[in-house]
């Protein structure tokens, strides 16, 4: 049996025991309404989560954790997100961006010191990289690290730090021009109790109000040299790897929110009566509900497929970005339709639908804004020289439709390369539309490959094909649309 197969077997056995305990924890301790109202996750909830072992999901068993692979950890985060997104973000951030750098790149002594505490929940991890002027553009980071004796002095300020209010350890990307050149960055681990670390006030947010979001300042903070994760000066490369892992976990939270929205909507449309019959009998209602359920199904399948890619040792840099864009956009649309089907009740907090909508809005922004990620996905597709290959196993029915769309996209890319050459990577609107078509193809292929017999699969693929066709139609007029937008914007801002 391969290592990946052994891991999958172990994960399956662990989840069989763990998921019922997660359900009990959520039922007994997590009140999403109260968390939203109070604007925090109480210490008692964090303690209960620690008792279940939720802070050890992805930490190796030898260090006190469950050692779950990415796909299995996603299943747990999905279940938590069905009840409360703030708690899911706390756990997912800790399991991904917060601890992954230490697990994969930390020195042995540093791992031995911190991982058992992180697994037990005695210490919760955070990821401090975003700055006021450096969001999706990591190269704009200004927080600096300079060598002093046997350590590294860190000065700067990090914004929107998730888990920051109660975290005991921060993974942070900092600029280190003395360690590998002027453009060098390093990934470091900074304990909260290090002199010079200060924590700002909790932000007042639209959604995920229970999630801790603060500014963290490093003022003359000196950490041991051993707290540099991986090779000094190689932090940007390492961070992209962590973001791929973190985006996938975040995507699984979107799946949980979407499923919760579908569940409450099904209950509502069965019970709600208008014109003498349940609104579930109306064609327009059924069209909404079927789209919501099929899209949530596709979201779940694609996230699991990204986990499978990671288990096989493949790069998930682009596939995780697609998962993040697809699931966050889809979750917001699902919640919006849920609110619409609830009518005036949906606008009231008592149904919980408004909170779902507020909570999932941030997912289109953090861990890489969707607009930026689409440009990146599109640029990767434009610069790739891989040619379209028709899939012999997918010639019939929905598989053939996917091949046809993929072939159309490939032909459009040939035309783009011939007309624009490398200049295409400067056309952001064009790249976003290429990415949207690519996303439809990849998600549809995952649905066909992983769940061909599922009753929602055909409807999901049909919907994705419509998305892809729409993106290709828009692609054909991208340059015209860009010129029109430039003309209008120039007037609006007085250029």
Secondary structure, DSSP 4 states (H G I P E B T S, - for coil): --HHHHHHHHHHHHHHHHHHHHHHHHHHH--HHHHHHHTS--HHHHHHHHHHTGGGTTS-GGGTS----HHHHHHHHHHHHTT-HHHHHHHHHIIIIITHHHHHHS-HHHHHHHHHHHHHTSS-EEEE--BTTBSS-GGG---EEEEETTEEEEEEEEEEEETTTT-SEEEEEEE-TTTTSTT-EEEEEEETTSTTEEE-PPP--SS-TTS-EEEEEEEEEEEEGGGEESSTTBHHHHHHHHHHHHHHHHHHHHHHHHHHHHHHHHHHHHH-EETTEEGGGSHHHHHHHHHHHHHHHHHHHHHHHHHHHHHTT---HHHHHHHHHHHHHHHHHHHHHHHHHHGGGGGSGGGSHHHHHHHHHGGGTSSS-HHHHHHHHHHHHHH--PPP---GGG-SHHHHHHHHHHHHHHHHHHHHHHHHGGGGGG-HHHHHHHHHHHHHHHHHHHHHHH-TTSTTHHHHHHHHHHHHHHHHHHHTTHHHHHHHHHHHHHHHHT-
